[in-house]
Amino acid sequence: AMTKAAFGSMPPAFLDSVILHESDMDEPKFDQFLSSASVAIFPFDSSYAGYGLRTSGLLVDCLWRGIICIVQDNTWGSSLLSDLGLPPELLVDFERLTPDFFQEVLSNLDFYQQRFRDVVPRLSQYFGPYVASNALKQLYES
């Protein structure tokens, strides 16, 4: 199980607002949970080969809602955020983060929220062709 210790470089004020949810939720609870979020953190292990081509449904759900996503660099998520033109400073190496990083995000929350909201209308244009080509890659590389 993941604990808040996994986010050790975060300042205490930020950690106090981190919610780790470890049980299943029905769709209405899931929607309510995500609707309350302003930032989602995806510390995927970039050394794990499975994250190279696999998608993250939660990341996609967060993008559709305009939630700020902080992702591990060199993963599918970081490629997606780059392709969408989202701020490169949110593609990070979680092992090298400092508390200053999180302070910077929190200090500029409005800026980042607007950047993510601006992407929402383009998502359906992006995901149609992307999902199809990604599925074909996975099929032929298996």
C-alpha positions in Angstrom: 0.0 0.0 0.0 1.2 3.5 -0.8 1.7 5.8 2.1 2.5 9.5 2.4 6.1 8.6 2.9 6.3 8.0 -0.8 6.0 11.7 -1.2 8.8 12.5 1.2 10.0 15.6 -0.6 6.7 17.4 -0.3 6.4 20.2 2.2 4.2 19.4 5.2 1.6 21.9 4.2 1.2 20.2 0.9 1.2 16.7 2.4 -1.6 17.7 4.8 -3.9 18.1 1.7 -2.8 14.8 0.0 -5.5 12.2 0.0 -4.5 8.6 -0.7 -7.5 6.5 -1.6 -7.0 2.7 -1.5 -10.4 1.2 -1.9 -12.8 0.8 -4.8 -15.3 3.5 -5.5 -18.5 3.4 -7.4 -18.8 5.8 -10.3 -20.6 8.6 -8.5 -18.1 8.6 -5.6 -15.2 8.5 -8.1 -16.6 11.5 -9.9 -17.1 13.4 -6.6 -13.6 12.5 -5.5 -12.0 13.7 -8.7 -14.2 16.8 -8.8 -12.7 17.9 -5.5 -9.1 17.6 -6.8 -7.0 20.5 -8.1 -3.7 18.5 -8.5 -3.1 14.8 -9.3 0.3 13.3 -8.8 1.5 10.3 -10.9 4.8 9.0 -9.5 4.9 6.0 -12.0 8.2 4.1 -12.0 9.8 5.1 -15.3 12.2 2.1 -15.2 9.2 -0.3 -15.4 8.9 -1.2 -19.0 5.1 -1.6 -18.8 4.6 2.2 -18.5 6.3 2.8 -21.8 3.2 2.2 -23.9 0.5 1.7 -21.4 -2.0 4.4 -20.8 -3.4 5.6 -17.4 -7.1 5.9 -17.3 -6.9 8.0 -14.2 -4.5 10.5 -15.9 -7.0 10.7 -18.8 -9.9 11.3 -16.4 -7.9 14.0 -14.7 -7.1 15.7 -18.0 -10.8 15.7 -19.0 -11.6 17.5 -15.8 -8.8 20.1 -16.2 -7.0 18.8 -13.1 -3.3 19.7 -12.9 -1.2 16.6 -13.5 2.3 16.1 -12.2 3.9 13.1 -13.8 7.1 11.1 -13.7 9.3 12.0 -16.7 10.1 9.4 -19.3 6.7 7.7 -19.0 3.6 7.6 -21.2 2.1 10.3 -19.1 5.0 12.7 -19.7 4.8 12.0 -23.5 1.1 12.8 -23.4 1.5 16.0 -21.5 4.3 17.1 -23.9 2.3 16.2 -26.9 -0.6 18.3 -25.6 1.8 21.3 -25.0 1.4 21.3 -21.2 4.0 22.9 -19.0 7.2 20.8 -19.2 8.1 21.7 -15.6 5.4 19.3 -14.5 7.3 16.4 -16.0 9.5 15.5 -13.1 11.9 13.0 -11.6 10.2 12.3 -8.3 13.5 11.1 -6.7 15.1 14.5 -7.2 12.2 16.8 -6.2 12.6 19.5 -3.6 9.9 21.2 -1.5 10.4 24.3 -3.6 8.9 22.5 -6.6 5.6 22.0 -4.8 5.6 25.5 -3.4 6.1 26.8 -7.0 3.1 24.8 -8.2 0.9 25.9 -5.4 2.0 29.5 -5.8 1.0 29.4 -9.5 -2.1 27.2 -9.2 -4.3 29.6 -11.3 -1.8 29.6 -14.1 -1.5 25.8 -14.2 -5.3 25.3 -13.9 -5.9 27.5 -16.9 -3.3 25.7 -19.0 -4.9 22.3 -18.2 -8.4 23.7 -18.8 -7.3 25.1 -22.2 -6.4 21.5 -23.3 -9.8 19.9 -22.6 -11.4 20.9 -25.9 -8.5 19.3 -27.8 -8.6 15.9 -26.0 -11.1 14.1 -28.2 -9.2 15.1 -31.3 -6.0 13.8 -29.7 -7.2 10.6 -28.2 -9.1 9.1 -31.2 -6.0 8.6 -33.4 -3.6 8.2 -30.5 -5.5 5.4 -28.8 -5.8 3.5 -32.2 -2.1 3.8 -33.0 -1.0 3.0 -29.5 -3.2 -0.2 -29.5 -1.6 -1.3 -32.8 1.9 -0.7 -31.4 1.1 -2.8 -28.3 -0.4 -5.6 -30.5 2.6 -5.8 -32.8 5.2 -5.5 -30.1 3.7 -8.3 -28.0 
